[in-house]
Amino acid sequence: MLITKKDIITKIHLIISLVIVIPVAFMYGFYPDTLFELNPRTLDEHNFYKAIMGLYMGISMIWALGIAKPHYLKTAIITNMVFMLGLGSGRLLSLLLDGIPSSGYLFGTVAELFLGIYGLWVLNSRHLNRI
């Protein structure tokens, strides 16, 4: 299968999202204190982080489907855009209300906003005119 320029433009942000979100999902679910200052102490907190892991993995499946099957590409782009802009907006709100987080979360804010805006651009561009 030959990869076209259109494939790269319309799917690269989905691939980048998968490469980042899947490992982060497992970190939240099983090792929240490894990369982040998250230290769950109660069973409910552990359950919460595993639920976040499941949510991240579930939404990632939609992105993988969009990469592999053209029929799902538009849905994958829309869900990625909403997911990334939602996370990025929440982090921006936290920046304003709570202060500056660690460098990992600052990077996450910038990356999420970029990926969400990129998805919006792809969705509104001529690259998807046949989907």
ZALOKE-847398 format. One line per 4 residues: their letters; for each residue x, y, z of C-alpha. Coordinates in Angstrom, 3 decimals. Layout:
BEGIN
A = X,Y,Z | ...
END
This chain:
BEGIN
MLIT = 0.000,0.000,0.000 | 1.386,3.358,-1.052 | 1.145,6.219,1.417 | 0.096,9.454,-0.255
KKDI = 0.659,13.068,0.742 | -3.083,13.295,1.465 | -2.802,10.311,3.848 | 0.005,12.027,5.751
ITKI = -1.827,15.360,5.972 | -5.127,13.847,7.075 | -3.825,11.156,9.442 | -0.522,12.302,10.973
HLII = -2.187,13.946,13.965 | -4.141,10.747,14.634 | -0.925,8.711,14.566 | 0.841,11.185,16.866
SLVI = -2.156,11.097,19.217 | -2.100,7.294,19.364 | 1.642,7.203,20.040 | 1.192,9.590,22.975
VIPV = -2.262,8.749,24.367 | -1.921,4.954,24.605 | 1.239,5.000,26.790 | -0.194,7.850,28.882
AFMY = -3.379,5.817,29.368 | -1.384,2.912,30.785 | 0.618,5.299,32.966 | -2.587,6.778,34.416
GFYP = -4.070,3.320,34.933 | -1.134,1.453,36.421 | 1.716,3.854,37.284 | 0.252,7.326,37.884
DTLF = 3.143,8.363,40.107 | 5.882,7.491,37.594 | 5.651,10.487,35.266 | 3.152,12.618,37.113
ELNP = 2.706,13.827,40.668 | -0.354,11.629,41.075 | -0.475,9.450,44.169 | -3.777,7.618,44.492
RTLD = -4.340,6.380,48.029 | -7.885,5.069,48.046 | -9.550,2.337,46.053 | -11.827,4.977,44.524
EHNF = -8.816,6.961,43.299 | -7.288,3.844,41.736 | -10.650,3.098,40.124 | -10.829,6.669,38.789
YKAI = -7.429,6.421,37.072 | -8.259,3.038,35.553 | -11.514,4.517,34.223 | -9.505,7.364,32.647
MGLY = -7.231,4.709,31.137 | -10.257,2.939,29.663 | -11.638,6.189,28.288 | -8.304,7.023,26.628
MGIS = -8.009,3.507,25.193 | -11.582,3.536,23.901 | -11.237,6.856,22.126 | -7.884,5.703,20.733
MIWA = -9.661,2.774,19.067 | -11.737,5.244,17.058 | -8.545,6.981,15.895 | -6.979,3.649,14.911
LGIA = -10.105,2.783,12.929 | -9.901,6.134,11.160 | -6.287,5.509,10.201 | -7.007,2.010,8.902
KPHY = -10.451,2.448,7.324 | -11.382,5.526,5.251 | -15.038,5.148,6.230 | -14.130,6.086,9.839
LKTA = -11.627,8.864,9.102 | -13.993,11.813,9.525 | -15.336,10.396,12.805 | -11.774,9.836,14.008
IITN = -10.794,13.412,13.166 | -13.847,14.863,14.913 | -13.351,12.782,18.074 | -9.642,13.600,18.126
MVFM = -10.372,17.294,17.721 | -12.965,17.299,20.516 | -10.750,15.184,22.796 | -7.643,17.328,22.300
LGLG = -9.382,20.698,22.433 | -11.327,19.567,25.497 | -8.162,18.534,27.341 | -6.260,21.616,26.194
SGRL = -9.091,23.957,27.215 | -9.339,22.327,30.624 | -5.601,22.732,31.107 | -5.784,26.392,30.044
LSLL = -8.538,26.945,32.591 | -6.369,25.289,35.234 | -3.441,27.512,34.261 | -5.605,30.577,34.837
LDGI = -7.241,29.382,38.054 | -4.623,27.144,39.669 | -1.250,28.368,38.418 | 1.529,26.862,36.345
PSSG = 1.795,23.047,36.457 | 4.855,20.884,35.820 | 6.654,21.057,32.468 | 5.051,17.790,31.339
YLFG = 1.584,19.249,31.750 | 2.624,22.517,30.082 | 3.894,20.537,27.100 | 0.655,18.553,27.127
TVAE = -1.388,21.752,26.975 | 0.490,23.055,23.948 | 0.464,19.664,22.199 | -3.248,19.076,22.812
LFLG = -4.218,22.511,21.546 | -1.984,22.082,18.493 | -3.394,18.633,17.649 | -6.964,19.849,18.163
IYGL = -6.454,22.909,15.959 | -4.692,20.766,13.351 | -7.700,18.418,13.318 | -10.010,21.398,12.866
WVLN = -7.851,22.587,9.969 | -7.914,19.135,8.318 | -11.661,18.872,8.814 | -12.227,22.242,7.140
SRHL = -9.595,21.846,4.431 | -9.869,20.577,0.898 | -8.035,17.384,1.930 | -11.287,15.814,3.115
NRI = -13.487,16.855,0.200 | -14.002,13.241,-0.916 | -14.716,11.732,2.498
END
